[in-house]
Amino acid sequence: MIIELFVIFFILLPTSIMIHELGHALPIVLSTKSGEANIFLGTPRKENKLAFSIGKIHFYIGWGFSGFCFISNYKNIPPLSNTQRLVVDAGGPVFSLIAVTIAYSASIGLAESFQYASPFAAVNFCLFLTSVIPVTYPGFAGALAGYPSDGLRIYHNIRGKAV
């Protein structure tokens, strides 16, 4: 039981957060000619992080149970349209939902060979739910405190208001 909890909290959850944040980063780099994205695991600061890049996506990996994705060179690109912002904001929850579908399908077909497929699906589903509900994260949400959820950003984009 201890090993399973360790794997869930220290491997599956950070992996799920990275997948979610990639869902935000890919639309940034694909919908703009020169846009670049910074993905943070943990607090959104560059110091004391393992840093590497894959193309125009820069990763800053630290410790934490939260993730962030920002346009790193926003001053050098034209402002995103409402549609582009909507796709960027929805990308994280969509990637989480895709991960749920893949992991759940794997848990049905590969139950004996990969025992963590079901927990991985559950972690991604929880990440999807907690990100798609339109709220401003409360003070007890750690590094996310005060930030709008993806759902709130999507809501404002649909209404034509930038957040």
DSSP file with accessible surface (Angstrom, degrees, kcal/mol):
  #  RESIDUE AA STRUCTURE BP1 BP2  ACC     N-H-->O    O-->H-N    N-H-->O    O-->H-N    TCO  KAPPA ALPHA  PHI   PSI    X-CA   Y-CA   Z-CA
    1    1 A M     >        0   0  164      0, 0.0     4,-2.2     0, 0.0     5,-0.2   0.000 360.0 360.0 360.0 -41.3    0.0    0.0    0.0
    2    2 A I  H  >  +     0   0  136      1,-0.2     4,-2.4     2,-0.2     5,-0.2   0.910 360.0  50.2 -63.7 -42.8    2.8    2.4    0.8
    3    3 A I  H  > S+     0   0  117      2,-0.2     4,-2.7     1,-0.2    -1,-0.2   0.918 109.4  51.2 -63.6 -41.9    4.6    1.7   -2.5
    4    4 A E  H  > S+     0   0   70      2,-0.2     4,-2.5     1,-0.2    -1,-0.2   0.922 111.3  47.2 -62.6 -42.9    1.4    2.3   -4.4
    5    5 A L  H  X S+     0   0   72     -4,-2.2     4,-2.7     2,-0.2     5,-0.3   0.904 111.2  52.1 -65.2 -39.5    0.8    5.7   -2.7
    6    6 A F  H  X S+     0   0  114     -4,-2.4     4,-2.7     2,-0.2     5,-0.4   0.942 111.3  46.7 -59.8 -48.2    4.4    6.7   -3.3
    7    7 A V  H  X>S+     0   0   21     -4,-2.7     5,-2.7     1,-0.2     4,-1.7   0.924 113.9  48.8 -61.7 -42.9    4.1    5.9   -7.0
    8    8 A I  I  <>S+     0   0   40     -4,-2.5     5,-2.4     3,-0.2    -2,-0.2   0.956 120.4  33.9 -63.1 -50.3    0.8    7.7   -7.2
    9    9 A F  I  <5S+     0   0  100     -4,-2.7    -2,-0.2     3,-0.2    -1,-0.2   0.822 127.9  34.0 -79.9 -30.2    1.9   10.9   -5.5
   10   10 A F  I  <5S+     0   0   89     -4,-2.7    -3,-0.2    -5,-0.3    -1,-0.2   0.566 134.1  16.0-108.1  -6.8    5.5   11.1   -6.6
   11   11 A I  I  X5S+     0   0   85     -4,-1.7     4,-1.9    -5,-0.4    -3,-0.2   0.626 125.7  41.5-126.2 -55.6    5.4    9.6  -10.2
   12   12 A L  I  ><S+     0   0   13     -5,-2.7     4,-2.6     2,-0.2    -3,-0.2   0.918 115.1  49.0 -68.1 -43.3    1.8    9.5  -11.6
   13   13 A L  H  ><S+     0   0   34     -5,-2.4     4,-2.5    -6,-0.3     5,-0.2   0.960 113.7  44.4 -65.0 -50.0    0.7   12.9  -10.3
   14   14 A P  H  > S+     0   0   13      0, 0.0     4,-2.3     0, 0.0    -1,-0.2   0.913 114.5  51.0 -61.3 -37.2    3.7   14.9  -11.6
   15   15 A T  H  X S+     0   0   64     -4,-1.9     4,-2.3     1,-0.2    -2,-0.2   0.929 110.3  49.3 -63.5 -42.0    3.5   13.1  -14.9
   16   16 A S  H  X S+     0   0    0     -4,-2.6     4,-2.5     1,-0.2    -1,-0.2   0.897 109.6  51.5 -63.8 -40.2   -0.2   13.9  -15.1
   17   17 A I  H  X S+     0   0    4     -4,-2.5     4,-2.8     2,-0.2    -1,-0.2   0.920 109.2  50.5 -64.1 -41.3    0.5   17.6  -14.4
   18   18 A M  H  X S+     0   0   30     -4,-2.3     4,-2.2     2,-0.2    -2,-0.2   0.912 110.2  49.5 -63.8 -40.8    3.2   17.6  -17.1
   19   19 A I  H  X S+     0   0   46     -4,-2.3     4,-1.4     2,-0.2    -1,-0.2   0.934 111.8  49.6 -61.7 -44.9    0.7   16.1  -19.6
   20   20 A H  H  X S+     0   0    5     -4,-2.5     4,-0.7     1,-0.2     3,-0.4   0.938 111.7  47.3 -59.5 -47.6   -1.9   18.7  -18.6
   21   21 A E  H >X S+     0   0   14     -4,-2.8     4,-2.2     1,-0.3     3,-0.8   0.840 105.5  58.8 -67.7 -32.6    0.6   21.6  -19.0
   22   22 A L  H 3X S+     0   0   51     -4,-2.2     4,-2.7     1,-0.2    -1,-0.3   0.851  97.7  62.7 -61.4 -32.0    1.8   20.3  -22.4
   23   23 A G  H 3< S+     0   0    0     -4,-1.4    -1,-0.2    -3,-0.4    69,-0.2   0.784 108.9  40.4 -62.8 -27.4   -1.9   20.6  -23.4
   24   24 A H  H <X S+     0   0   10     -3,-0.8     4,-1.0    -4,-0.7    -2,-0.2   0.840 115.5  50.9 -84.0 -38.5   -1.5   24.4  -22.8
   25   25 A A  H  X S+     0   0    0     -4,-2.2     4,-2.2     1,-0.2     5,-0.3   0.894 100.5  60.1 -70.9 -42.1    2.0   24.7  -24.4
   26   26 A L  H  X S+     0   0   59     -4,-2.7     4,-2.5     1,-0.2     5,-0.3   0.918 104.0  49.2 -59.5 -44.6    1.4   22.9  -27.7
   27   27 A P  H  > S+     0   0   20      0, 0.0     4,-2.1     0, 0.0    -1,-0.2   0.871 109.2  55.5 -62.9 -30.4   -1.3   25.4  -28.9
   28   28 A I  H  X S+     0   0    4     -4,-1.0     4,-0.7    -3,-0.2     7,-0.3   0.961 114.7  36.5 -63.8 -50.1    1.0   28.3  -27.9
   29   29 A V  H  < S+     0   0   18     -4,-2.2    -1,-0.2     1,-0.2     6,-0.1   0.797 121.5  46.5 -77.1 -25.0    3.8   27.0  -30.1
   30   30 A L  H  < S+     0   0  139     -4,-2.5    -1,-0.2    -5,-0.3    -2,-0.2   0.765 112.9  46.6 -86.8 -25.9    1.6   25.7  -32.9
   31   31 A S  H  < S+     0   0   49     -4,-2.1     2,-0.4    -5,-0.3    -2,-0.2   0.509 109.6  56.1 -96.7  -4.9   -0.7   28.7  -33.2
   32   32 A T  S  < S-     0   0   17     -4,-0.7    45,-0.0    -5,-0.1    48,-0.0  -0.951  75.3-134.4-125.8 149.4    1.9   31.4  -33.3
   33   33 A K  S    S+     0   0  202     -2,-0.4    -1,-0.1     1,-0.2    44,-0.0   0.906 103.8  11.1 -67.7 -42.4    4.9   31.8  -35.6
   34   34 A S  S    S+     0   0   56     42,-0.1    -1,-0.2    39,-0.1    -5,-0.1   0.232  90.8 136.3-124.1  15.0    7.5   32.6  -32.9
   35   35 A G        -     0   0    0     -7,-0.3     2,-0.3    -6,-0.1    -3,-0.1  -0.368  31.2-167.8 -68.0 141.4    5.6   31.8  -29.6
   36   36 A E        -     0   0   66     -2,-0.1    36,-2.1    21,-0.0    37,-0.7  -0.939   6.9-145.8-126.5 151.8    7.5   29.9  -26.9
   37   37 A A  E     -aB  57  71A   0     19,-2.3    21,-3.3    -2,-0.3     2,-0.5  -0.940   3.5-153.4-123.5 141.4    6.1   28.3  -23.8
   38   38 A N  E     -aB  58  70A  11     32,-3.1    32,-2.4    -2,-0.4     2,-0.5  -0.964  12.6-163.8-108.3 126.3    7.5   27.8  -20.3
   39   39 A I  E     -aB  59  69A   0     19,-3.3    21,-2.7    -2,-0.5     2,-0.4  -0.948   5.5-167.0-111.1 128.9    6.2   24.9  -18.3
   40   40 A F  E     -aB  60  68A   9     28,-2.9    28,-2.1    -2,-0.5     2,-0.6  -0.956  13.5-159.7-115.9 132.2    6.8   24.8  -14.6
   41   41 A L  E    S-aB  61  67A   7     19,-2.4    21,-1.5    -2,-0.4     2,-0.3  -0.963  78.9  -0.8-105.3 118.5    6.3   21.8  -12.3
   42   42 A G  S    S+     0   0    1     24,-3.2    22,-0.2    -2,-0.6    -2,-0.1  -0.718 127.7   5.6  97.8-153.3    5.9   23.3   -8.8
   43   43 A T  S    S-     0   0   44     20,-0.5     2,-2.1    -2,-0.3    -2,-0.1  -0.286  79.9-110.7 -65.4 149.6    6.1   27.1   -8.3
   44   44 A P  S    S+     0   0   39      0, 0.0     2,-0.3     0, 0.0    -1,-0.1  -0.306  80.7 110.6 -82.5  58.3    6.4   29.3  -11.4
   45   45 A R        -     0   0  138     -2,-2.1    -2,-0.0     2,-0.1     0, 0.0  -0.973  61.6-144.4-127.9 148.4   10.0   30.3  -10.7
   46   46 A K    >   +     0   0  108     -2,-0.3     3,-0.9    -6,-0.1    -1,-0.1   0.745  69.3  97.7 -84.8 -24.4   13.1   29.4  -12.7
   47   47 A E  T 3  S+     0   0  111      1,-0.2    -2,-0.1    13,-0.0     3,-0.1  -0.339  89.2  13.1 -70.8 147.7   15.6   29.2   -9.9
   48   48 A N  T 3  S+     0   0  166      1,-0.2     2,-0.4    14,-0.1    -1,-0.2   0.820 100.5 123.4  59.4  36.0   16.4   25.8   -8.3
   49   49 A K  S <  S-     0   0   32     -3,-0.9     2,-0.5    13,-0.1    13,-0.2  -0.943  70.4-114.6-125.0 147.7   14.7   23.9  -11.2
   50   50 A L  E     -C   61   0A 119     11,-2.8    11,-3.2    -2,-0.4     2,-0.4  -0.704  44.7-160.5 -73.0 122.5   15.9   21.3  -13.6
   51   51 A A  E     +C   60   0A  60     -2,-0.5     2,-0.3     9,-0.2     9,-0.2  -0.929  24.8 143.0-118.6 135.9   15.7   23.1  -16.9
   52   52 A F  E     -C   59   0A  88      7,-1.8     7,-3.5    -2,-0.4     2,-0.4  -0.964  30.0-136.4-157.5 165.4   15.6   21.7  -20.4
   53   53 A S  E     -C   58   0A  70     -2,-0.3     2,-0.5     5,-0.2     5,-0.2  -0.967   9.4-166.3-130.3 147.0   13.9   22.5  -23.7
   54   54 A I  E >  S-C   57   0A 110      3,-2.8     3,-1.9    -2,-0.4     2,-0.2  -0.944  73.2 -54.9-127.5 103.9   12.2   20.5  -26.4
   55   55 A G  T 3  S-     0   0   69     -2,-0.5   -19,-0.0     1,-0.3     0, 0.0  -0.417 122.1 -15.5  62.6-126.5   11.9   22.8  -29.4
   56   56 A K  T 3  S+     0   0   71     -2,-0.2   -19,-2.3    -3,-0.1     2,-0.5   0.218 118.4  94.3 -95.2  14.5   10.1   26.0  -28.3
   57   57 A I  E <   -aC  37  54A  13     -3,-1.9    -3,-2.8   -21,-0.2     2,-0.5  -0.940  59.1-162.3-109.9 122.4    8.8   24.5  -25.1
   58   58 A H  E     -aC  38  53A  31    -21,-3.3   -19,-3.3    -2,-0.5     2,-0.4  -0.909   5.5-153.6-108.3 128.3   11.0   25.1  -22.0
   59   59 A F  E     -aC  39  52A  11     -7,-3.5    -7,-1.8    -2,-0.5     2,-0.5  -0.849  12.9-173.7-106.3 135.8   10.6   22.9  -18.9
   60   60 A Y  E     -aC  40  51A  35    -21,-2.7   -19,-2.4    -2,-0.4     2,-0.6  -0.925  16.0-166.9-127.7 101.2   11.4   24.0  -15.4
   61   61 A I  E     +aC  41  50A  40    -11,-3.2   -11,-2.8    -2,-0.5     2,-0.2  -0.824  22.9 140.7-102.0 118.5   11.0   20.9  -13.2
   62   62 A G        -     0   0   19    -21,-1.5     2,-0.5    -2,-0.6   -13,-0.1  -0.547  55.1 -70.2-129.4-159.6   11.0   21.3   -9.4
   63   63 A W  S    S+     0   0  143     -2,-0.2   -20,-0.5     2,-0.0     2,-0.3  -0.842  73.7  93.1-106.1 136.3    9.0   19.8   -6.7
   64   64 A G        -     0   0   14     -2,-0.5    -2,-0.1   -22,-0.2   -22,-0.0  -0.860  69.6-108.3 162.8 167.6    5.3   20.4   -6.1
   65   65 A F  S    S+     0   0  102     -2,-0.3     2,-0.3   -24,-0.1    -2,-0.0  -0.131  91.8  71.0-109.4  34.4    1.8   19.3   -6.9
   66   66 A S        -     0   0   13     77,-0.0   -24,-3.2     2,-0.0     2,-0.3  -0.955  59.6-158.3-142.9 162.0    0.9   22.1   -9.2
   67   67 A G  E     -B   41   0A   8     -2,-0.3     2,-0.3   -26,-0.2   -26,-0.2  -0.969   2.8-165.9-142.1 157.9    1.9   23.2  -12.7
   68   68 A F  E     -B   40   0A  12    -28,-2.1   -28,-2.9    -2,-0.3     2,-0.4  -0.988   5.6-163.4-142.2 150.0    2.0   26.3  -14.8
   69   69 A C  E     +B   39   0A  24     -2,-0.3     2,-0.3   -30,-0.2   -30,-0.2  -0.990  17.0 172.4-136.3 126.6    2.4   27.2  -18.5
   70   70 A F  E     -B   38   0A  79    -32,-2.4   -32,-3.1    -2,-0.4     2,-0.6  -0.953  41.0-108.2-130.1 151.9    3.2   30.7  -19.6
   71   71 A I  E >   -B   37   0A  37     -2,-0.3     3,-0.7   -34,-0.2   -34,-0.3  -0.693  32.0-159.9 -74.7 120.9    4.1   32.3  -23.0
   72   72 A S  T 3  S+     0   0   41    -36,-2.1     3,-0.2    -2,-0.6    -1,-0.2   0.799  84.1  33.0 -80.3 -26.4    7.8   33.0  -22.4
   73   73 A N  T >   +     0   0   23    -37,-0.7     3,-2.0     1,-0.1     4,-0.3  -0.227  69.8 144.0-122.3  45.6    8.2   35.7  -25.1
   74   74 A Y  G X   +     0   0  148     -3,-0.7     3,-0.9     1,-0.3    -1,-0.1   0.760  69.4  60.9 -60.2 -24.8    4.7   37.3  -25.1
   75   75 A K  G 3  S+     0   0  169      1,-0.2    -1,-0.3    -3,-0.2    -2,-0.1   0.729 103.1  52.2 -73.9 -18.9    6.2   40.7  -25.8
   76   76 A N  G <  S+     0   0  126     -3,-2.0    -1,-0.2     2,-0.1    -2,-0.2   0.379 104.3  61.5 -98.7   1.3    7.6   39.5  -29.1
   77   77 A I  S <  S-     0   0   17     -3,-0.9     3,-0.1    -4,-0.3   -45,-0.0  -0.908  91.4 -96.5-125.4 155.7    4.4   38.0  -30.5
   78   78 A P        -     0   0   98      0, 0.0     3,-0.1     0, 0.0    -2,-0.1  -0.341  57.2 -85.9 -63.9 152.3    1.1   39.6  -31.5
   79   79 A P        -     0   0  123      0, 0.0     2,-0.2     0, 0.0    -4,-0.0  -0.286  50.1-106.1 -58.0 144.1   -1.6   39.3  -28.8
   80   80 A L        -     0   0   22     -3,-0.1   -48,-0.0     1,-0.1     2,-0.0  -0.472  32.0-121.3 -70.8 143.1   -3.6   36.0  -28.9
   81   81 A S     >  -     0   0   56     -2,-0.2     4,-2.8     1,-0.1     5,-0.2  -0.296  30.2-102.1 -73.5 167.8   -7.1   36.2  -30.3
   82   82 A N  H  > S+     0   0   62      1,-0.2     4,-2.5     2,-0.2     5,-0.1   0.902 125.3  51.2 -57.8 -39.8  -10.0   35.0  -28.1
   83   83 A T  H  > S+     0   0  101      2,-0.2     4,-2.4     1,-0.2    -1,-0.2   0.923 110.1  47.8 -65.3 -44.4  -10.1   31.8  -30.1
   84   84 A Q  H  > S+     0   0   55      1,-0.2     4,-2.5     2,-0.2    -2,-0.2   0.923 113.1  48.4 -62.2 -43.5   -6.4   31.2  -29.6
   85   85 A R  H  X S+     0   0   51     -4,-2.8     4,-3.0     2,-0.2     5,-0.2   0.897 110.0  53.0 -62.9 -39.0   -6.7   31.9  -25.9
   86   86 A L  H  X S+     0   0   55     -4,-2.5     4,-2.5    -5,-0.2    -2,-0.2   0.932 110.5  46.4 -61.5 -44.3   -9.6   29.5  -25.7
   87   87 A V  H  X S+     0   0   78     -4,-2.4     4,-1.5     2,-0.2    -2,-0.2   0.916 114.0  48.2 -65.9 -41.7   -7.7   26.7  -27.4
   88   88 A V  H  X S+     0   0   13     -4,-2.5     4,-0.7     2,-0.2     3,-0.2   0.945 114.9  45.0 -63.0 -46.9   -4.7   27.3  -25.1
   89   89 A D  H  < S+     0   0    8     -4,-3.0     3,-0.3     1,-0.2    -2,-0.2   0.868 116.5  45.2 -67.9 -35.8   -6.8   27.4  -21.9
   90   90 A A  H  X S+     0   0   26     -4,-2.5     4,-2.4    -5,-0.2    -1,-0.2   0.706  94.8  80.8 -79.8 -17.8   -8.8   24.3  -23.0
   91   91 A G  H  X S+     0   0    8     -4,-1.5     4,-2.7    -3,-0.2   -67,-0.3   0.873  88.4  52.5 -59.1 -40.9   -5.7   22.4  -24.0
   92   92 A G  H  X S+     0   0    0     -4,-0.7     4,-2.4    -3,-0.3    -1,-0.2   0.972 112.8  41.9 -62.0 -55.1   -4.8   21.3  -20.5
   93   93 A P  H  > S+     0   0    4      0, 0.0     4,-2.5     0, 0.0    -1,-0.2   0.896 114.5  53.2 -60.6 -36.0   -8.1   19.8  -19.6
   94   94 A V  H  X S+     0   0   72     -4,-2.4     4,-2.5     2,-0.2    -2,-0.2   0.940 109.8  47.2 -64.3 -44.9   -8.4   18.2  -23.0
   95   95 A F  H  X S+     0   0   65     -4,-2.7     4,-2.5     1,-0.2    -1,-0.2   0.890 111.4  51.9 -63.4 -37.8   -5.0   16.6  -22.7
   96   96 A S  H  X S+     0   0    0     -4,-2.4     4,-2.1     2,-0.2    -1,-0.2   0.918 110.6  48.1 -63.2 -41.5   -6.0   15.4  -19.2
   97   97 A L  H  X S+     0   0   71     -4,-2.5     4,-2.3     2,-0.2    -2,-0.2   0.886 110.4  51.1 -67.3 -37.5   -9.2   13.9  -20.6
   98   98 A I  H  X S+     0   0   84     -4,-2.5     4,-2.7     2,-0.2     5,-0.2   0.926 109.4  51.0 -63.4 -42.8   -7.2   12.2  -23.4
   99   99 A A  H  X S+     0   0    9     -4,-2.5     4,-2.8     1,-0.2     5,-0.3   0.891 108.5  52.5 -62.1 -38.7   -4.8   10.7  -20.8
  100  100 A V  H  X S+     0   0   23     -4,-2.1     4,-3.0     2,-0.2     5,-0.3   0.948 110.8  47.2 -59.3 -48.6   -7.9    9.4  -18.8
  101  101 A T  H  X S+     0   0   83     -4,-2.3     4,-2.4     2,-0.2    -2,-0.2   0.923 115.4  44.1 -61.6 -46.4   -9.2    7.7  -21.9
  102  102 A I  H  X S+     0   0  112     -4,-2.7     4,-2.5     2,-0.2    -1,-0.2   0.940 116.9  45.5 -65.3 -47.1   -5.9    6.1  -22.9
  103  103 A A  H  X S+     0   0    6     -4,-2.8     4,-2.3    -5,-0.2    -2,-0.2   0.909 114.0  48.5 -65.6 -40.7   -5.1    5.0  -19.3
  104  104 A Y  H  X S+     0   0  137     -4,-3.0     4,-1.6    -5,-0.3    -1,-0.2   0.925 112.0  49.3 -66.1 -41.6   -8.6    3.7  -18.7
  105  105 A S  H  X S+     0   0   68     -4,-2.4     4,-2.2    -5,-0.3     5,-0.2   0.909 111.8  49.3 -61.6 -40.7   -8.4    1.8  -22.0
  106  106 A A  H  X S+     0   0   26     -4,-2.5     4,-3.6     1,-0.2    -1,-0.2   0.872 105.9  56.9 -65.6 -35.6   -5.0    0.4  -21.0
  107  107 A S  H  < S+     0   0   13     -4,-2.3     4,-0.3     1,-0.2    -1,-0.2   0.837 109.6  45.9 -66.7 -29.8   -6.4   -0.7  -17.6
  108  108 A I  H  < S+     0   0  113     -4,-1.6     3,-0.4    -3,-0.2    -2,-0.2   0.923 124.2  31.8 -75.3 -43.4   -9.0   -2.7  -19.3
  109  109 A G  H  < S+     0   0   62     -4,-2.2    -2,-0.2     1,-0.2    -3,-0.2   0.778 130.6  31.0 -87.4 -28.4   -6.7   -4.3  -21.8
  110  110 A L  S  X S+     0   0   91     -4,-3.6     4,-2.2    -5,-0.2     3,-0.4  -0.053  71.5 137.7-121.6  32.3   -3.4   -4.5  -19.9
  111  111 A A  T  4 S+     0   0   58     -3,-0.4    -1,-0.1    -4,-0.3     6,-0.1   0.842  76.7  41.6 -53.0 -41.5   -4.6   -5.0  -16.3
  112  112 A E  T  4 S+     0   0  194      1,-0.2     3,-0.3    -3,-0.2    -1,-0.3   0.835 116.6  46.7 -78.8 -29.7   -2.1   -7.6  -15.4
  113  113 A S  T  4 S+     0   0   92     -3,-0.4     2,-0.3     1,-0.3    -2,-0.2   0.741 122.0  30.2 -88.5 -21.2    0.9   -6.1  -17.1
  114  114 A F    ><  +     0   0   95     -4,-2.2     3,-1.4    -8,-0.2     4,-0.3  -0.758  61.0 179.0-139.1  94.7    0.5   -2.5  -15.9
  115  115 A Q  T 3  S+     0   0  121     -2,-0.3     3,-0.3    -3,-0.3    -1,-0.1   0.627  78.1  61.8 -71.6 -12.9   -1.1   -2.2  -12.5
  116  116 A Y  T 3> S+     0   0   35      1,-0.2     4,-2.1     2,-0.1    -1,-0.3   0.369  74.0  93.2 -98.1   7.8   -0.9    1.6  -12.4
  117  117 A A  H <> S+     0   0    1     -3,-1.4     4,-2.4     2,-0.2   -10,-0.2   0.934  87.8  46.8 -64.9 -44.9   -3.1    2.3  -15.5
  118  118 A S  H  > S+     0   0   67     -4,-0.3     4,-2.5    -3,-0.3    -1,-0.2   0.941 113.8  46.3 -64.9 -47.3   -6.3    2.6  -13.4
  119  119 A P  H  > S+     0   0   34      0, 0.0     4,-2.8     0, 0.0    -1,-0.2   0.897 111.6  53.2 -61.8 -35.1   -4.7    5.0  -10.8
  120  120 A F  H  X S+     0   0   35     -4,-2.1     4,-2.3     2,-0.2    -2,-0.2   0.922 109.5  48.4 -64.4 -40.7   -3.2    7.0  -13.6
  121  121 A A  H  X S+     0   0    8     -4,-2.4     4,-2.3     1,-0.2    -1,-0.2   0.922 112.5  49.1 -62.9 -42.8   -6.6    7.3  -15.2
  122  122 A A  H  X S+     0   0   54     -4,-2.5     4,-2.5     2,-0.2    -2,-0.2   0.913 110.2  49.8 -65.1 -42.4   -8.0    8.4  -11.8
  123  123 A V  H  X S+     0   0   19     -4,-2.8     4,-2.4     1,-0.2    -1,-0.2   0.934 112.9  47.0 -62.3 -45.0   -5.3   11.0  -11.2
  124  124 A N  H  X S+     0   0    0     -4,-2.3     4,-2.6     2,-0.2    -1,-0.2   0.876 110.7  52.3 -66.7 -34.8   -5.9   12.5  -14.6
  125  125 A F  H  X S+     0   0   95     -4,-2.3     4,-2.7     2,-0.2    -2,-0.2   0.925 110.4  47.7 -67.0 -42.1   -9.6   12.5  -14.1
  126  126 A C  H  X S+     0   0   75     -4,-2.5     4,-2.8     2,-0.2     5,-0.2   0.913 112.1  50.3 -63.3 -40.5   -9.2   14.4  -10.8
  127  127 A L  H  X S+     0   0   28     -4,-2.4     4,-1.5     2,-0.2    -2,-0.2   0.918 110.5  50.1 -63.9 -41.2   -6.8   16.8  -12.5
  128  128 A F  H  X S+     0   0   38     -4,-2.6     4,-2.0     1,-0.2     3,-0.3   0.958 113.3  45.6 -59.6 -50.3   -9.4   17.3  -15.3
  129  129 A L  H  X S+     0   0   71     -4,-2.7     4,-1.3     1,-0.2    -2,-0.2   0.917 112.8  48.6 -62.0 -45.4  -12.2   18.0  -12.8
  130  130 A T  H  < S+     0   0   78     -4,-2.8    -1,-0.2     1,-0.2    -2,-0.2   0.751 116.5  43.8 -71.5 -20.2  -10.2   20.4  -10.6
  131  131 A S  H  < S+     0   0    4     -4,-1.5    20,-2.5    -3,-0.3    19,-0.4   0.764 110.6  52.1 -92.6 -26.0   -9.0   22.4  -13.5
  132  132 A V  H  < S+     0   0   49     -4,-2.0    -2,-0.2    18,-0.2    -3,-0.1   0.711  82.5  97.5 -88.8 -15.9  -12.3   22.6  -15.5
  133  133 A I  S  < S-     0   0   89     -4,-1.3     2,-1.3    -5,-0.2    19,-0.5  -0.553  84.3-119.8 -72.3 125.9  -14.4   24.0  -12.6
  134  134 A P        +     0   0   74      0, 0.0     2,-0.3     0, 0.0    -1,-0.1  -0.543  64.2 120.7 -76.4  95.2  -14.6   27.8  -13.1
  135  135 A V        -     0   0   60     -2,-1.3    14,-3.0    -4,-0.2     2,-0.5  -0.954  65.4-116.1-142.7 162.0  -13.1   29.2   -9.8
  136  136 A T  B     -D  148   0B  82     -2,-0.3     9,-0.1    12,-0.3    11,-0.1  -0.926  51.3-108.8 -95.2 127.2  -10.3   31.4   -8.6
  137  137 A Y        -     0   0   38     10,-2.9     9,-2.9    -2,-0.5    10,-0.0  -0.336  36.1-122.7 -63.1 135.2   -8.1   29.0   -6.5
  138  138 A P    >   -     0   0   55      0, 0.0     3,-2.1     0, 0.0     9,-0.1  -0.172  28.3 -94.5 -74.9 170.9   -8.4   29.8   -2.8
  139  139 A G  G >  S+     0   0   70      1,-0.3     3,-0.7     6,-0.2     6,-0.2   0.770 121.0  60.1 -57.1 -31.0   -5.5   30.6   -0.5
  140  140 A F  G 3  S+     0   0  187      1,-0.2    -1,-0.3     4,-0.1     3,-0.1   0.484  79.8  90.5 -80.6   3.1   -5.0   27.1    0.7
  141  141 A A  G X  S-     0   0   30     -3,-2.1     3,-1.6     1,-0.3    -1,-0.2   0.269  83.3-143.9 -84.2  14.6   -4.3   25.9   -2.9
  142  142 A G  G X  S+     0   0   53     -3,-0.7     3,-1.7     1,-0.3    -1,-0.3  -0.378  74.9   3.9  65.7-129.9   -0.6   26.5   -2.5
  143  143 A A  G 3  S+     0   0   35      1,-0.3    -1,-0.3    -2,-0.1    -2,-0.1   0.731 131.8  58.9 -64.6 -20.7    1.2   27.8   -5.6
  144  144 A L  G X  S+     0   0   42     -3,-1.6     3,-2.4     2,-0.1    -7,-0.3   0.602  75.2 128.6 -82.8 -11.3   -2.2   28.0   -7.4
  145  145 A A  T <  S+     0   0   36     -3,-1.7    -6,-0.2     1,-0.3    -8,-0.0  -0.175  78.0   9.9 -53.2 127.8   -3.7   30.4   -4.9
  146  146 A G  T 3  S+     0   0   56     -9,-2.9    -1,-0.3     1,-0.3    -2,-0.1   0.238 100.0 116.9  89.2 -14.0   -5.2   33.5   -6.5
  147  147 A Y    <   -     0   0   91     -3,-2.4   -10,-2.9    -9,-0.1    -1,-0.3  -0.622  69.0-114.7 -84.6 147.2   -4.9   32.1  -10.1
  148  148 A P  B     -D  136   0B  28      0, 0.0   -12,-0.3     0, 0.0    -1,-0.1  -0.548  32.1-116.8 -76.3 144.4   -8.1   31.5  -12.2
  149  149 A S     >  -     0   0    0    -14,-3.0     4,-2.3    -2,-0.2     5,-0.2  -0.288  27.3-106.1 -70.5 166.2   -8.7   27.8  -13.1
  150  150 A D  H  > S+     0   0   22    -19,-0.4     4,-2.8     1,-0.2   -18,-0.2   0.904 122.7  56.3 -59.5 -39.5   -8.7   26.7  -16.7
  151  151 A G  H  > S+     0   0    7    -20,-2.5     4,-2.5   -18,-0.4    -1,-0.2   0.893 107.1  47.5 -61.1 -40.3  -12.5   26.5  -16.5
  152  152 A L  H  > S+     0   0   26    -19,-0.5     4,-2.4   -17,-0.3    -1,-0.2   0.912 112.4  49.4 -68.3 -39.4  -12.8   30.2  -15.4
  153  153 A R  H  X S+     0   0   68     -4,-2.3     4,-2.3     2,-0.2    -2,-0.2   0.911 111.8  49.0 -65.2 -40.6  -10.4   31.3  -18.1
  154  154 A I  H  X S+     0   0   30     -4,-2.8     4,-2.6     2,-0.2     5,-0.2   0.932 110.1  51.9 -62.0 -46.1  -12.5   29.3  -20.7
  155  155 A Y  H  X S+     0   0  108     -4,-2.5     4,-1.9     1,-0.2    -2,-0.2   0.930 111.8  45.9 -56.3 -46.9  -15.7   30.9  -19.4
  156  156 A H  H  <>S+     0   0   46     -4,-2.4     5,-3.3     1,-0.2     4,-0.3   0.881 111.0  52.8 -67.8 -36.4  -14.2   34.4  -19.7
  157  157 A N  H ><5S+     0   0    8     -4,-2.3     3,-1.1     3,-0.2    -1,-0.2   0.905 107.9  50.8 -64.7 -40.6  -12.9   33.6  -23.2
  158  158 A I  H 3<5S+     0   0  122     -4,-2.6    -2,-0.2     1,-0.3    -1,-0.2   0.902 111.0  49.0 -63.2 -36.7  -16.3   32.4  -24.3
  159  159 A R  T 3<5S-     0   0  137     -4,-1.9    -1,-0.3    -5,-0.2    -2,-0.2   0.484 120.6-112.3 -80.8  -3.9  -17.8   35.6  -23.0
  160  160 A G  T < 5S+     0   0   41     -3,-1.1     2,-0.5    -4,-0.3    -3,-0.2   0.663  75.9 126.4  84.1  17.6  -15.1   37.6  -24.8
  161  161 A K      < -     0   0  108     -5,-3.3    -1,-0.3    -6,-0.2     2,-0.2  -0.926  54.2-135.6-111.4 131.0  -13.2   38.9  -21.7
  162  162 A A              0   0   71     -2,-0.5   -80,-0.0    -3,-0.1    -9,-0.0  -0.565 360.0 360.0 -79.9 145.1   -9.5   38.3  -21.3
  163  163 A V              0   0   81     -2,-0.2   -10,-0.0   -10,-0.1    -1,-0.0  -0.901 360.0 360.0-108.9 360.0   -8.3   37.1  -17.9
